[in-house]
Amino acid sequence: MGKGARLKRIRRRQAPGLEKRFSELMTKNFQKELRNSEIWDQMVSEFGEEEAERLLQDCKAEVKPGDQF
């Protein structure tokens, strides 16, 4: 068995909770920072409040197993 197969097997056994929780926290932090920036005002003026909010909800951070942060 090669190194890659061993690592994949180890990752499959790990609980996905840490990556998921870290992704959620990064997403919330990013969205909060975006709301407090100049870009948010530009988005609201260009797309309107509802559309800007929908676009903001689409911005999500994704952490995958093996990512280094």
Beta strands, then each sheet from edge to edge (+ up, - down):
end
